[in-house]
Structure formats: structure tokens, C-alpha cells
Amino acid sequence: MSRFEWRKSSFSEGHTEACVEVAAGPDGRRRMRESAEPETVLEVSAGALGELVRGVKAGAFDPASW
């Protein structure tokens, strides 16, 4: 069992595979993983994750904006 409490993205509702999950650690850092490969975990600061989420919402990673 994982030592973190993983939360699935609300965009993944109804899907059982390829879900993004996030967990907060006791050190304040965030962990992200894809449910299909739960042993692979990316660890980032809360600020970096916030910047990523803001960029995604703003369309910064849409190929059409490149």
C-alpha cells in the first residue's frame, strides 16, 4: 500500500485507465503519477505543480499555440 493518499483528476471520472493522480507529502511537496504505472512517481514543489496547472488551463501546451 502507498504511504500517500492519492487523488484522481476530476477529468478522469468514469475512466479506469490512464488517470492522473496527485498526492501531497508531509514535506509539502506533491507527487504525481499515472494510474497505469503507479510505481513511477514525479515529485515536484507545490508551486511548480500550480504553475503547470495554470499553464495547462491557459492552453500553453496546446500544439496550436506553439
N, CA, C and O atoms as a GROMACS GRO file, in nm:
protein
  264
    1MET      N    1   0.084  -0.118   0.000
    1MET     CA    2   0.000   0.000   0.000
    1MET      C    3   0.088   0.125   0.000
    1MET      O    4   0.194   0.127   0.063
    2SER      N    5   0.044   0.227  -0.070
    2SER     CA    6   0.118   0.351  -0.081
    2SER      C    7   0.113   0.428   0.051
    2SER      O    8   0.014   0.420   0.125
    3ARG      N    9   0.218   0.502   0.080
    3ARG     CA   10   0.218   0.583   0.202
    3ARG      C   11   0.150   0.718   0.179
    3ARG      O   12   0.136   0.797   0.272
    4PHE      N   13   0.108   0.744   0.056
    4PHE     CA   14   0.040   0.869   0.023
    4PHE      C   15  -0.108   0.844  -0.005
    4PHE      O   16  -0.147   0.734  -0.044
    5GLU      N   17  -0.188   0.947   0.016
    5GLU     CA   18  -0.330   0.941  -0.020
    5GLU      C   19  -0.344   1.003  -0.158
    5GLU      O   20  -0.341   1.126  -0.174
    6TRP      N   21  -0.360   0.918  -0.259
    6TRP     CA   22  -0.365   0.962  -0.397
    6TRP      C   23  -0.505   1.008  -0.434
    6TRP      O   24  -0.604   0.946  -0.397
    7ARG      N   25  -0.512   1.120  -0.508
    7ARG     CA   26  -0.639   1.174  -0.556
    7ARG      C   27  -0.638   1.172  -0.708
    7ARG      O   28  -0.542   1.216  -0.770
    8LYS      N   29  -0.745   1.122  -0.766
    8LYS     CA   30  -0.756   1.114  -0.911
    8LYS      C   31  -0.808   1.246  -0.968
    8LYS      O   32  -0.892   1.312  -0.906
    9SER      N   33  -0.760   1.283  -1.083
    9SER     CA   34  -0.806   1.403  -1.150
    9SER      C   35  -0.956   1.396  -1.177
    9SER      O   36  -1.008   1.290  -1.212
   10SER      N   37  -1.024   1.508  -1.159
   10SER     CA   38  -1.168   1.511  -1.188
   10SER      C   39  -1.196   1.487  -1.335
   10SER      O   40  -1.307   1.446  -1.371
   11PHE      N   41  -1.099   1.512  -1.422
   11PHE     CA   42  -1.116   1.486  -1.565
   11PHE      C   43  -1.110   1.336  -1.595
   11PHE      O   44  -1.143   1.295  -1.707
   12SER      N   45  -1.070   1.256  -1.500
   12SER     CA   46  -1.059   1.111  -1.519
   12SER      C   47  -1.183   1.036  -1.474
   12SER      O   48  -1.188   0.914  -1.485
   13GLU      N   49  -1.283   1.107  -1.425
   13GLU     CA   50  -1.405   1.041  -1.376
   13GLU      C   51  -1.465   0.951  -1.484
   13GLU      O   52  -1.479   0.992  -1.599
   14GLY      N   53  -1.499   0.830  -1.445
   14GLY     CA   54  -1.559   0.735  -1.537
   14GLY      C   55  -1.458   0.652  -1.614
   14GLY      O   56  -1.495   0.556  -1.680
   15HIS      N   57  -1.331   0.689  -1.606
   15HIS     CA   58  -1.226   0.614  -1.676
   15HIS      C   59  -1.143   0.541  -1.571
   15HIS      O   60  -1.112   0.596  -1.465
   16THR      N   61  -1.107   0.418  -1.601
   16THR     CA   62  -1.030   0.342  -1.503
   16THR      C   63  -0.882   0.335  -1.538
   16THR      O   64  -0.801   0.297  -1.453
   17GLU      N   65  -0.844   0.370  -1.661
   17GLU     CA   66  -0.704   0.365  -1.701
   17GLU      C   67  -0.657   0.503  -1.742
   17GLU      O   68  -0.737   0.590  -1.777
   18ALA      N   69  -0.527   0.523  -1.739
   18ALA     CA   70  -0.465   0.648  -1.782
   18ALA      C   71  -0.516   0.769  -1.704
   18ALA      O   72  -0.544   0.874  -1.763
   19CYS      N   73  -0.528   0.756  -1.575
   19CYS     CA   74  -0.572   0.866  -1.490
   19CYS      C   75  -0.450   0.933  -1.426
   19CYS      O   76  -0.354   0.866  -1.390
   20VAL      N   77  -0.456   1.063  -1.413
   20VAL     CA   78  -0.352   1.135  -1.341
   20VAL      C   79  -0.394   1.140  -1.194
   20VAL      O   80  -0.508   1.173  -1.162
   21GLU      N   81  -0.300   1.107  -1.106
   21GLU     CA   82  -0.325   1.109  -0.962
   21GLU      C   83  -0.221   1.198  -0.895
   21GLU      O   84  -0.106   1.203  -0.937
   22VAL      N   85  -0.263   1.269  -0.791
   22VAL     CA   86  -0.175   1.360  -0.718
   22VAL      C   87  -0.186   1.330  -0.569
   22VAL      O   88  -0.294   1.298  -0.519
   23ALA      N   89  -0.074   1.341  -0.500
   23ALA     CA   90  -0.073   1.323  -0.354
   23ALA      C   91   0.018   1.428  -0.292
   23ALA      O   92   0.121   1.464  -0.350
   24ALA      N   93  -0.020   1.477  -0.176
   24ALA     CA   94   0.063   1.571  -0.101
   24ALA      C   95   0.143   1.493   0.003
   24ALA      O   96   0.089   1.407   0.072
   25GLY      N   97   0.270   1.524   0.013
   25GLY     CA   98   0.354   1.458   0.112
   25GLY      C   99   0.365   1.541   0.238
   25GLY      O  100   0.329   1.659   0.237
   26PRO      N  101   0.414   1.483   0.345
   26PRO     CA  102   0.428   1.555   0.472
   26PRO      C  103   0.530   1.669   0.461
   26PRO      O  104   0.532   1.759   0.546
   27ASP      N  105   0.615   1.665   0.358
   27ASP     CA  106   0.716   1.768   0.338
   27ASP      C  107   0.663   1.886   0.256
   27ASP      O  108   0.737   1.980   0.228
   28GLY      N  109   0.534   1.881   0.216
   28GLY     CA  110   0.473   1.988   0.138
   28GLY      C  111   0.490   1.973  -0.011
   28GLY      O  112   0.430   2.047  -0.088
   29ARG      N  113   0.570   1.876  -0.053
   29ARG     CA  114   0.589   1.852  -0.196
   29ARG      C  115   0.474   1.768  -0.249
   29ARG      O  116   0.406   1.699  -0.173
   30ARG      N  117   0.453   1.774  -0.378
   30ARG     CA  118   0.346   1.699  -0.443
   30ARG      C  119   0.405   1.586  -0.524
   30ARG      O  120   0.514   1.596  -0.580
   31ARG      N  121   0.331   1.478  -0.530
   31ARG     CA  122   0.369   1.363  -0.610
   31ARG      C  123   0.261   1.344  -0.716
   31ARG      O  124   0.142   1.358  -0.688
   32MET      N  125   0.303   1.312  -0.838
   32MET     CA  126   0.210   1.284  -0.947
   32MET      C  127   0.246   1.150  -1.008
   32MET      O  128   0.363   1.111  -1.014
   33ARG      N  129   0.144   1.080  -1.054
   33ARG     CA  130   0.167   0.952  -1.122
   33ARG      C  131   0.051   0.926  -1.217
   33ARG      O  132  -0.055   0.988  -1.207
   34GLU      N  133   0.073   0.835  -1.307
   34GLU     CA  134  -0.034   0.787  -1.394
   34GLU      C  135  -0.079   0.654  -1.337
   34GLU      O  136   0.004   0.570  -1.300
   35SER      N  137  -0.209   0.633  -1.330
   35SER     CA  138  -0.261   0.512  -1.266
   35SER      C  139  -0.215   0.385  -1.334
   35SER      O  140  -0.207   0.280  -1.270
   36ALA      N  141  -0.185   0.390  -1.464
   36ALA     CA  142  -0.140   0.271  -1.535
   36ALA      C  143   0.001   0.229  -1.493
   36ALA      O  144   0.039   0.113  -1.510
   37GLU      N  145   0.080   0.324  -1.439
   37GLU     CA  146   0.216   0.294  -1.392
   37GLU      C  147   0.237   0.357  -1.254
   37GLU      O  148   0.314   0.452  -1.241
   38PRO      N  149   0.170   0.305  -1.152
   38PRO     CA  150   0.175   0.368  -1.020
   38PRO      C  151   0.311   0.367  -0.952
   38PRO      O  152   0.332   0.443  -0.858
   39GLU      N  153   0.404   0.285  -0.998
   39GLU     CA  154   0.536   0.281  -0.937
   39GLU      C  155   0.625   0.397  -0.986
   39GLU      O  156   0.728   0.424  -0.926
   40THR      N  157   0.585   0.463  -1.095
   40THR     CA  158   0.660   0.577  -1.147
   40THR      C  159   0.597   0.705  -1.093
   40THR      O  160   0.484   0.738  -1.127
   41VAL      N  161   0.672   0.776  -1.009
   41VAL     CA  162   0.619   0.894  -0.941
   41VAL      C  163   0.709   1.014  -0.969
   41VAL      O  164   0.831   1.006  -0.959
   42LEU      N  165   0.646   1.126  -1.005
   42LEU     CA  166   0.717   1.252  -1.026
   42LEU      C  167   0.693   1.338  -0.903
   42LEU      O  168   0.579   1.360  -0.862
   43GLU      N  169   0.800   1.388  -0.844
   43GLU     CA  170   0.790   1.472  -0.723
   43GLU      C  171   0.823   1.616  -0.759
   43GLU      O  172   0.927   1.643  -0.820
   44VAL      N  173   0.735   1.708  -0.722
   44VAL     CA  174   0.754   1.850  -0.753
   44VAL      C  175   0.712   1.936  -0.634
   44VAL      O  176   0.644   1.888  -0.543
   45SER      N  177   0.753   2.062  -0.636
   45SER     CA  178   0.706   2.154  -0.532
   45SER      C  179   0.562   2.191  -0.561
   45SER      O  180   0.515   2.179  -0.674
   46ALA      N  181   0.492   2.235  -0.458
   46ALA     CA  182   0.353   2.277  -0.476
   46ALA      C  183   0.345   2.393  -0.575
   46ALA      O  184   0.252   2.400  -0.655
   47GLY      N  185   0.441   2.484  -0.569
   47GLY     CA  186   0.444   2.598  -0.661
   47GLY      C  187   0.461   2.556  -0.806
   47GLY      O  188   0.395   2.609  -0.895
   48ALA      N  189   0.551   2.460  -0.829
   48ALA     CA  190   0.574   2.412  -0.965
   48ALA      C  191   0.450   2.343  -1.021
   48ALA      O  192   0.416   2.361  -1.138
   49LEU      N  193   0.383   2.265  -0.937
   49LEU     CA  194   0.260   2.200  -0.982
   49LEU      C  195   0.153   2.304  -1.014
   49LEU      O  196   0.080   2.290  -1.112
   50GLY      N  197   0.144   2.407  -0.932
   50GLY     CA  198   0.048   2.514  -0.957
   50GLY      C  199   0.074   2.584  -1.090
   50GLY      O  200  -0.019   2.613  -1.164
   51GLU      N  201   0.201   2.610  -1.119
   51GLU     CA  202   0.238   2.673  -1.246
   51GLU      C  203   0.202   2.582  -1.364
   51GLU      O  204   0.152   2.630  -1.467
   52LEU      N  205   0.226   2.453  -1.349
   52LEU     CA  206   0.190   2.358  -1.455
   52LEU      C  207   0.040   2.359  -1.480
   52LEU      O  208  -0.004   2.366  -1.594
   53VAL      N  209  -0.038   2.352  -1.374
   53VAL     CA  210  -0.184   2.352  -1.388
   53VAL      C  211  -0.232   2.482  -1.453
   53VAL      O  212  -0.318   2.478  -1.541
   54ARG      N  213  -0.178   2.595  -1.410
   54ARG     CA  214  -0.217   2.723  -1.472
   54ARG      C  215  -0.182   2.726  -1.620
   54ARG      O  216  -0.260   2.776  -1.701
   55GLY      N  217  -0.066   2.675  -1.656
   55GLY     CA  218  -0.025   2.670  -1.796
   55GLY      C  219  -0.115   2.582  -1.879
   55GLY      O  220  -0.152   2.617  -1.991
   56VAL      N  221  -0.151   2.466  -1.825
   56VAL     CA  222  -0.241   2.375  -1.897
   56VAL      C  223  -0.377   2.442  -1.919
   56VAL      O  224  -0.432   2.437  -2.029
   57LYS      N  225  -0.430   2.504  -1.814
   57LYS     CA  226  -0.560   2.570  -1.825
   57LYS      C  227  -0.556   2.687  -1.924
   57LYS      O  228  -0.656   2.716  -1.990
   58ALA      N  229  -0.442   2.753  -1.934
   58ALA     CA  230  -0.428   2.866  -2.025
   58ALA      C  231  -0.400   2.823  -2.169
   58ALA      O  232  -0.397   2.907  -2.260
   59GLY      N  233  -0.379   2.693  -2.191
   59GLY     CA  234  -0.353   2.643  -2.326
   59GLY      C  235  -0.208   2.651  -2.368
   59GLY      O  236  -0.178   2.636  -2.487
   60ALA      N  237  -0.117   2.675  -2.276
   60ALA     CA  238   0.024   2.690  -2.309
   60ALA      C  239   0.087   2.565  -2.370
   60ALA      O  240   0.191   2.575  -2.435
   61PHE      N  241   0.026   2.451  -2.352
   61PHE     CA  242   0.084   2.327  -2.404
   61PHE      C  243   0.006   2.272  -2.523
   61PHE      O  244   0.031   2.161  -2.569
   62ASP      N  245  -0.088   2.350  -2.574
   62ASP     CA  246  -0.162   2.311  -2.693
   62ASP      C  247  -0.072   2.334  -2.814
   62ASP      O  248  -0.022   2.445  -2.833
   63PRO      N  249  -0.051   2.232  -2.898
   63PRO     CA  250   0.037   2.249  -3.014
   63PRO      C  251  -0.001   2.368  -3.102
   63PRO      O  252   0.087   2.430  -3.162
   64ALA      N  253  -0.128   2.401  -3.110
   64ALA     CA  254  -0.171   2.513  -3.193
   64ALA      C  255  -0.116   2.646  -3.143
   64ALA      O  256  -0.104   2.742  -3.220
   65SER      N  257  -0.081   2.654  -3.013
   65SER     CA  258  -0.029   2.779  -2.957
   65SER      C  259   0.122   2.793  -2.976
   65SER      O  260   0.179   2.898  -2.946
   66TRP      N  261   0.187   2.688  -3.026
   66TRP     CA  262   0.332   2.694  -3.045
   66TRP      C  263   0.360   2.769  -3.170
   66TRP      O  264   0.476   2.786  -3.207
   0.00000   0.00000   0.00000
